[in-house]
Amino acid sequence: MPDPNSTRIACATDMTLFGYDYGGVIVTDDFLDVLHLYGKTSIISTVTAIRKKCILWGTFIMSIGAILQIAGYGLSQMIVGRVVAGIGNGIKTATALMWQGETSQAKWRGGLVVTKLIMCIAGYSLSTLITFAFFFLSGPITWRFPHTFQFVFISIIIETVSWLPESPRWLIAHQFPNEARVILADIEDLDINER
């Protein structure tokens, strides 16, 4: 039987990571110096705002984007890292919201929407606090560590989502009605033979 709390943890962490990724390290001197961004406000906005929300494989794609950003020593690599992370972030966020709705009891869905929004704001707030804390340091740690910190959330998502049930809607659409029936019974805490 799937544990509803595990689904909540996975999706809440996903929204925390979504919010965290909105935070910025673009105020740190080393970041602006390494990427030659002083006074280039239009390029800075491109580096921090590119987001594409479509298709699949979000967390993995976002991990690749995060690694590219962490290892970045040039503007091109940072832009590619932001693009890749943005695609992954959009994919996983859109997928997580749908998946959670399809694997939760109807009575919990309203509260879960509120929780997701709170976690998004919490992630953004955490990102801002970490950036502020590292602002008083100097060198690459001021922006590389905040980017690396994303892997706390990425690892939680990977650890929880990998063993949670598939969406019953997806299973039915892909010709697995018996598996969908078992998951629906587990979600509602019913016997599989009940109607």
TACORRA-V257051 format. One record per pair of residues at least 12 apart in sequence whose C-alpha atoms are under 10 Angstrom apart, sorted by the first residue. I is the first residue (numbers start at 1). J is the second residue. If there is no record, write none. Layout:
i-><I & I>
j-><J & J>
This chain:
i-><1 & 1 & 1 & 1 & 1 & 1 & 1 & 1 & 1 & 2 & 2 & 2 & 2 & 2 & 2 & 2 & 2 & 3 & 3 & 3 & 3 & 4 & 4 & 4 & 4 & 4 & 4 & 4 & 4 & 5 & 6 & 6 & 6 & 6 & 7 & 7 & 7 & 7 & 7 & 7 & 7 & 7 & 7 & 7 & 7 & 8 & 8 & 8 & 8 & 8 & 8 & 9 & 9 & 9 & 9 & 10 & 10 & 10 & 10 & 10 & 10 & 10 & 10 & 10 & 10 & 10 & 10 & 11 & 11 & 11 & 11 & 11 & 11 & 11 & 11 & 11 & 11 & 11 & 11 & 11 & 11 & 12 & 12 & 12 & 12 & 12 & 12 & 12 & 12 & 12 & 12 & 12 & 12 & 12 & 12 & 13 & 13 & 13 & 13 & 13 & 13 & 13 & 13 & 13 & 13 & 13 & 14 & 14 & 14 & 14 & 14 & 14 & 14 & 14 & 14 & 14 & 14 & 14 & 14 & 14 & 15 & 15 & 15 & 15 & 15 & 15 & 15 & 15 & 15 & 15 & 15 & 15 & 15 & 15 & 15 & 15 & 16 & 16 & 16 & 16 & 16 & 16 & 16 & 16 & 16 & 16 & 16 & 16 & 16 & 16 & 17 & 17 & 17 & 17 & 17 & 17 & 17 & 17 & 17 & 17 & 17 & 17 & 17 & 17 & 17 & 17 & 17 & 17 & 18 & 18 & 18 & 18 & 18 & 18 & 18 & 18 & 18 & 18 & 18 & 18 & 18 & 18 & 19 & 19 & 19 & 19 & 19 & 19 & 19 & 19 & 19 & 19 & 19 & 19 & 19 & 20 & 20 & 20 & 20 & 20 & 20 & 20 & 20 & 20 & 20 & 20 & 20 & 20 & 20 & 20 & 20 & 21 & 21 & 21 & 21 & 21 & 21 & 21 & 21 & 21 & 21 & 21 & 21 & 21 & 21 & 21 & 22 & 22 & 22 & 22 & 22 & 22 & 22 & 22 & 22 & 22 & 22 & 23 & 23 & 23 & 23 & 23 & 23 & 23 & 23 & 23 & 23 & 23 & 23 & 24 & 24 & 24 & 24 & 24 & 24 & 24 & 24 & 24 & 24 & 25 & 25 & 25 & 25 & 25 & 25 & 25 & 25 & 25 & 25 & 25 & 25 & 25 & 25 & 26 & 26 & 26 & 26 & 26 & 26 & 26 & 26 & 27 & 27 & 27 & 27 & 27 & 28 & 28 & 28 & 28 & 28 & 28 & 28 & 28 & 28 & 28 & 28 & 28 & 29 & 29 & 29 & 29 & 29 & 29 & 29 & 30 & 30 & 30 & 30 & 30 & 30 & 30 & 30 & 30 & 31 & 31 & 31 & 31 & 31 & 31 & 31 & 31 & 31 & 32 & 32 & 32 & 33 & 33 & 34 & 34 & 34 & 34 & 34 & 34 & 35 & 35 & 35 & 35 & 35 & 35 & 35 & 36 & 36 & 36 & 37 & 43 & 43 & 44 & 44 & 46 & 46 & 46 & 47 & 47 & 47 & 47 & 47 & 47 & 47 & 47 & 48 & 48 & 48 & 48 & 48 & 49 & 49 & 49 & 49 & 50 & 50 & 50 & 50 & 50 & 50 & 50 & 50 & 50 & 51 & 51 & 51 & 51 & 51 & 51 & 51 & 51 & 51 & 52 & 52 & 52 & 52 & 52 & 52 & 52 & 52 & 52 & 53 & 53 & 53 & 53 & 53 & 53 & 53 & 53 & 53 & 53 & 54 & 54 & 54 & 54 & 54 & 54 & 54 & 54 & 54 & 54 & 55 & 55 & 55 & 55 & 55 & 55 & 55 & 56 & 56 & 56 & 56 & 56 & 56 & 56 & 56 & 56 & 57 & 57 & 57 & 57 & 57 & 57 & 57 & 58 & 58 & 58 & 58 & 58 & 58 & 58 & 58 & 58 & 58 & 58 & 58 & 58 & 59 & 59 & 59 & 59 & 59 & 59 & 59 & 59 & 59 & 59 & 59 & 59 & 59 & 60 & 60 & 60 & 60 & 60 & 60 & 60 & 61 & 61 & 61 & 61 & 61 & 61 & 61 & 61 & 61 & 61 & 62 & 62 & 62 & 62 & 62 & 62 & 62 & 62 & 62 & 62 & 62 & 62 & 62 & 62 & 62 & 63 & 63 & 63 & 63 & 63 & 63 & 63 & 63 & 63 & 63 & 64 & 64 & 64 & 64 & 64 & 65 & 65 & 65 & 65 & 65 & 65 & 65 & 65 & 65 & 65 & 65 & 65 & 65 & 65 & 66 & 66 & 66 & 66 & 66 & 66 & 66 & 66 & 66 & 66 & 66 & 66 & 66 & 67 & 67 & 67 & 67 & 67 & 67 & 67 & 68 & 68 & 68 & 68 & 68 & 68 & 69 & 69 & 69 & 69 & 69 & 69 & 69 & 69 & 70 & 70 & 70 & 70 & 70 & 70 & 70 & 70 & 71 & 71 & 71 & 72 & 96 & 97 & 97 & 97 & 98 & 99 & 99 & 99 & 99 & 99 & 99 & 100 & 100 & 100 & 100 & 101 & 101 & 102 & 102 & 102 & 102 & 102 & 102 & 102 & 103 & 103 & 103 & 103 & 103 & 103 & 103 & 103 & 103 & 103 & 103 & 104 & 104 & 104 & 104 & 105 & 105 & 105 & 105 & 106 & 106 & 123 & 123 & 126 & 127 & 127 & 127 & 127 & 128 & 129 & 130 & 130 & 130 & 130 & 130 & 131 & 131 & 131 & 131 & 133 & 134 & 165 & 165 & 165 & 165 & 165 & 166 & 166 & 166 & 167 & 167 & 167 & 167 & 168 & 168 & 168 & 168 & 168 & 169 & 171 & 178 & 181>
j-><164 & 165 & 182 & 183 & 184 & 185 & 186 & 187 & 189 & 103 & 163 & 164 & 165 & 183 & 186 & 187 & 189 & 164 & 165 & 186 & 187 & 100 & 103 & 104 & 105 & 108 & 164 & 186 & 187 & 104 & 160 & 161 & 163 & 164 & 96 & 99 & 100 & 103 & 104 & 157 & 160 & 161 & 163 & 164 & 165 & 100 & 104 & 112 & 115 & 116 & 160 & 156 & 157 & 160 & 161 & 96 & 100 & 153 & 154 & 156 & 157 & 158 & 159 & 160 & 161 & 162 & 164 & 92 & 93 & 95 & 96 & 97 & 99 & 100 & 112 & 115 & 116 & 119 & 157 & 160 & 161 & 96 & 97 & 100 & 112 & 113 & 115 & 116 & 117 & 118 & 119 & 120 & 123 & 153 & 157 & 116 & 119 & 120 & 123 & 152 & 153 & 154 & 155 & 156 & 157 & 160 & 59 & 89 & 92 & 93 & 96 & 97 & 116 & 119 & 120 & 123 & 153 & 154 & 156 & 157 & 89 & 92 & 93 & 96 & 97 & 115 & 116 & 117 & 118 & 119 & 120 & 121 & 122 & 123 & 124 & 153 & 116 & 117 & 118 & 119 & 120 & 121 & 122 & 123 & 124 & 125 & 126 & 127 & 150 & 153 & 59 & 89 & 93 & 119 & 120 & 121 & 122 & 123 & 124 & 126 & 127 & 149 & 150 & 151 & 152 & 153 & 154 & 157 & 86 & 89 & 90 & 92 & 93 & 116 & 119 & 120 & 121 & 122 & 123 & 124 & 150 & 153 & 89 & 116 & 117 & 118 & 119 & 120 & 121 & 122 & 123 & 124 & 125 & 126 & 127 & 119 & 120 & 121 & 122 & 123 & 124 & 125 & 126 & 127 & 128 & 130 & 146 & 147 & 149 & 150 & 153 & 48 & 62 & 66 & 82 & 85 & 86 & 89 & 120 & 123 & 124 & 126 & 127 & 146 & 147 & 150 & 48 & 49 & 51 & 86 & 120 & 121 & 123 & 124 & 125 & 127 & 128 & 48 & 123 & 124 & 125 & 126 & 127 & 128 & 129 & 130 & 131 & 146 & 147 & 48 & 124 & 127 & 128 & 130 & 131 & 132 & 143 & 146 & 147 & 48 & 127 & 128 & 130 & 131 & 132 & 134 & 135 & 142 & 143 & 144 & 145 & 146 & 147 & 38 & 44 & 45 & 47 & 48 & 131 & 142 & 143 & 131 & 132 & 135 & 142 & 143 & 131 & 132 & 134 & 135 & 136 & 137 & 138 & 139 & 140 & 141 & 142 & 143 & 135 & 137 & 138 & 139 & 140 & 142 & 143 & 135 & 137 & 138 & 139 & 140 & 141 & 142 & 143 & 144 & 72 & 73 & 138 & 139 & 140 & 141 & 142 & 143 & 144 & 44 & 75 & 143 & 139 & 140 & 72 & 73 & 74 & 75 & 139 & 140 & 72 & 73 & 74 & 75 & 76 & 77 & 78 & 73 & 74 & 75 & 75 & 75 & 79 & 75 & 79 & 79 & 82 & 83 & 75 & 76 & 78 & 79 & 80 & 81 & 82 & 83 & 78 & 79 & 82 & 83 & 86 & 79 & 82 & 83 & 86 & 79 & 80 & 81 & 82 & 83 & 84 & 85 & 86 & 87 & 82 & 83 & 84 & 85 & 86 & 87 & 88 & 89 & 90 & 83 & 84 & 85 & 86 & 87 & 88 & 89 & 90 & 91 & 86 & 87 & 88 & 89 & 90 & 91 & 92 & 93 & 94 & 95 & 86 & 87 & 88 & 89 & 90 & 91 & 92 & 93 & 94 & 95 & 87 & 88 & 90 & 91 & 92 & 94 & 95 & 87 & 88 & 89 & 90 & 91 & 92 & 93 & 94 & 95 & 87 & 88 & 89 & 90 & 91 & 92 & 95 & 84 & 85 & 86 & 87 & 88 & 89 & 90 & 91 & 92 & 93 & 94 & 95 & 96 & 85 & 87 & 88 & 89 & 90 & 91 & 92 & 93 & 153 & 154 & 155 & 157 & 158 & 84 & 85 & 88 & 89 & 92 & 154 & 158 & 81 & 83 & 84 & 85 & 86 & 87 & 88 & 89 & 91 & 92 & 81 & 82 & 83 & 84 & 85 & 86 & 87 & 88 & 89 & 90 & 91 & 92 & 150 & 151 & 154 & 81 & 84 & 85 & 88 & 89 & 148 & 150 & 151 & 154 & 155 & 81 & 82 & 84 & 85 & 88 & 77 & 78 & 79 & 80 & 81 & 82 & 83 & 84 & 85 & 86 & 87 & 88 & 89 & 147 & 78 & 81 & 82 & 84 & 85 & 86 & 88 & 144 & 147 & 148 & 149 & 150 & 151 & 81 & 85 & 144 & 147 & 148 & 150 & 151 & 80 & 81 & 82 & 84 & 85 & 147 & 81 & 82 & 84 & 85 & 143 & 144 & 147 & 148 & 140 & 141 & 143 & 144 & 145 & 146 & 147 & 148 & 144 & 147 & 148 & 144 & 161 & 112 & 113 & 116 & 167 & 165 & 166 & 167 & 168 & 169 & 170 & 112 & 113 & 166 & 167 & 113 & 167 & 166 & 167 & 168 & 169 & 170 & 184 & 187 & 164 & 165 & 166 & 167 & 168 & 169 & 183 & 184 & 186 & 187 & 188 & 167 & 184 & 187 & 188 & 184 & 187 & 188 & 189 & 187 & 188 & 150 & 153 & 146 & 146 & 147 & 149 & 150 & 146 & 146 & 142 & 143 & 145 & 146 & 149 & 143 & 145 & 146 & 147 & 146 & 146 & 179 & 180 & 183 & 186 & 187 & 179 & 180 & 183 & 179 & 180 & 183 & 184 & 180 & 181 & 182 & 183 & 184 & 184 & 183 & 192 & 193>
